[in-house]
């Protein structure tokens, strides 16, 4: 007789995975999983600055969305010489 295994759908809230640090920078808070509503802060290493969009605006802080995706990519850290 063969056993039938039913998979029960996961009903918990979605979470966002750690997106990785930008090159020449760090994100905080540092977690494996982020809850919806969590924001990331980006800190660049000495000699680097958070890249500002071409329109001159402030880069968007990525936010964990209820569907488990990030609202934006992690901003880049660029050398002062590049900006």
N, C-alpha and C positions, 0 to 999 in steps of 0.2 A: 504494500500500500504506500502510495506517494504522499508526502506531507505537502500541504498547500500553505504557503506563507503569504500573508497579506501585509502589504506595506501601508502603514498608517501615515497619511500626509502630515507633515509638520505644520502645526498651527501657531507657532511662536512668531514673535515679531522678527522681521528681517534685520540683519546687521550688515555693516559695511566692513570689508576686509582692509587690513593695513595696506595703504597705497604705495608705500616705499618712500624713502627720503629723496628729496631732489638732489641732484649732483651739487656738491659744495654747500649743502644745507642740511637742516634737520627739521622734522615736524614734531609738534607736540599737541596734545598729549600722545605718548607712545603706548599703543595698545595693539593686541592682535585683532580684536573686533571692536567696532564703534557702534553705538546706539543711534537710532534716528534722532536728528537734532544736534548731534555732536558736530562741532566745528574744529578744523585744524588750524594751527598757527604755524607759520614758516619762519625759521630763523636761518639766515645765511651766515656762512663762515666769514671770518675777517677778510676784507678785500672784495667781498661779493655783496650784491644787493638783490632783493626780490625784484624780478623783472616786471616792469610796468607795461600794460597793454599799449599798443601803438596810439590809441586814442587819448593817452595821457591819464587815464583813470587809474584808480587803485585796483590791484589784482583782487579778484573775488576769493574769499576764504572758502575752501571746499567744505561743504556741509553734507553729512550723512542723511540720505533721504529715506523715507519709509519703505521704499522698494528695495533697499540694500545697495543702491548705487550712490556715487558721489555726485554732487551738483556741478562740480568743475574739476578740471585736472589740477594736480599740485603745481603751483607756480614754480618757475625756474629761478635759480640763483645765478646771476650773471656777474662777471667781473666788472668793476667800476670802469675799466677801459672799454668795455663793450657797450656801455650805455651812454 
